[in-house]
Amino acid sequence: MHLSVHDQKQVTGLLATARHEILSLVPAWPASLRNAYLRRPAPRPRSRIVVSRTCRLQAAASRRGPCEIRLGGALSTFLLVIDRRTAVVGRDGPYLAPATGRPAEIDRLVALFESHWEQAFPIAPVPARPVSELQLSILRKLAAGMTDQAAANALKISPRTVQRQVHDVMEQLGARSRLELGICLAVTELV
């Protein structure tokens, strides 16, 4: 789920009202929304955010201050609860539902958030070691559709070196499969 520009402005406005606590499920985290969460003047409220797996790199690079960020599964619902008094939800449609302040609804949404929070994993920081030029060359060849053997031949290295370098990049980025590596690379526009 992606938020419209109008909804991103609504979320930014709500975040500005937070005094004590922010709880949020974030399926997609564009820079403008990420900045609204993380670049708030002091004193900052305690923030707990669960982001979708596709947002891992953006979230790992954004860890700072009183923001606790965890990695969830593939989230389809956007949720924002401010100070346990106001909440907005976005589900299947392209727009957020109107904000609610009903205590029973807030309690239900907080329980939903807590359920996701308990199942989510803390995000490891992005490794300080940059991707090497050889690794970038290999990834570009593979992204263009070459097999490991074809990439190895083009770069005049062994197929085993290609596999080892891809494995190293996967470990650096926390990808568990080549498919997940491809998604991470597409999101970060590294290749």
N, C-alpha and C positions, 0 to 999 in steps of 0.2 A: 504494500500500500504506500502510495506517495501522496504527500499533502500538497494541496494547491497553494499558491502564493497567498491567497486570502487566509487559508487555514494556518499557514506558517506565521502570518502576522497576528492572528488570534492567539496562537500558542505563545508567541513572543510577549504579547501583552499580558497574558496570564502569568507567565514566568516572572515578569517584572513585579507582580503583586505578592509573590511568595516571600514569607518572612521566616518560616520555621522548617518546612519540609517540602520536597518535591519528590514524587514517585512517578515513574514513567516507563511505559513499554514503547520502544521505538523500532518499528520495522524498517524504516529508511531514514538516514540521517544526513541530509544535505548540509553543506557548510553553513548556510544561513541559520538553520535550526540548531546545529551544533554550537555555533557561536552564542546563540541566545541562551542555551543551557550553561555554557562554561564561562562566558565573559560577563559576569555579573559583578557589580561593585560590592565591596565588603560592607556589612557582614553578609556572607552568603548563607543561604539556608542549606541544611543537610539535603543532599540529593542522592537518590538511588535510582539508577537507570538500568534497564535491561534492554540491550540492543540485539537485533537480529544477527545471525552469523555473517551475513553479507556486509555488515558494518564493522567487522572486527578491527580492521586496520585503522579506520578513522577513530574508533573508540580507544584503541591502544595508544594512539598518538595524542589523545586528548586527556589522558588521565592526569588530573591535578586537583588540588584544593579539596573541599569537602564533598566532591563528587565521587560516589562509588559506582563503578560501571561493571556490569556483568554481561556475559555473552549467553544469550538464549538460543533457542532453536529458530526455525523460520517463523517469525511472528507475522500475523496477519491483522492484528488489532493495534491501533495506536491508542495509548491511554496516558492521560496526564492528570494527576491529583495534586492539587495545591493546598497545603496546610490542612489536609483532610476536611476541607470546607467546600471546595469547588473542584469539579472534574469535567473533562471532556473526553469523548471516545470517538474513534473512527474505526468503522468495521469494513464491511464489504464495499460500500460506495466510495466515491471519490472525495466526499466531504465529511467533515467532522459533525457530529450531532451537537445540538446546542448545549452549552454548559449547564451542569446540574449542581444544585446545592442541597438536595434532599439527603438527609442523614442516612436513611436506609440504603439508598443507591450508592452513596459514597462508601459505606461499609462494605457493600458487595464488591465494588471496584477495588477497594484496598485489599480485600481478600484475594481477588483475582491477581492483583499485582504481587502479593506475598507468595502466592502459589508459583508464579513464574520466577520470582526472586530466588526461592528455595531450590528450584531446579536448574537455575543458571550457574555458570561457572565464572570465577574471577578472570579477568583478562590479563594475560601476560603482556608485559611491555614489548613494543616493537624492538627487535634486536638492534643494537648500536652498529653492528657490522653491516655495511652496505652490500648490496648485491654487486658482485664483480662484473667486469666487462665480459669475461668469458660466459658467466651465467646469463647475462643479458642477451648475448649473441645466441646462446643455445635456446633461451626462452622465445626469442623472436623467430627463430627458425621453426620451432615447434608450434608456435602460434600461427605461423603461415601454413601449417598443415604437414610439415615434414615429419617423417618417422625418426626415431632415435638414430637409426643407421644412416639415414640420409643427412641428418644434421651433423652427425659425426664425420661423414665423408666430406661435407661442405666445409667444415671447420678443421679438417685434418687432425682429428682426435679420435680416440676409440669410443665405441658405443657405451662401454662401461663408464668412461669419463662423463659422457652425457648423462647417464642415469645417476651417477654420484652427484653431479652438480645440481641436477633437478631435485634430488633428494635433499641436498643441503638447503636449497631455497625453500623447499616445502617445510623443513624444520624451522628455518628463520621466520617464516610467515605463519607458522602454526597450521598449515594446511594438512589435512589427513589423506587427501587423494589428489591426483592430477586435476580432476575436475574442480575441486575446491581451490587448488592453486590457480587455475584459470580464472575462476570467479574473483579471487583476491587480486590478481593482476589486472583484471578488467576494471574493478572498482577503483584501484589506485592509479590506473593508467600508467603503470610502470613500464609495460612493454608496448 
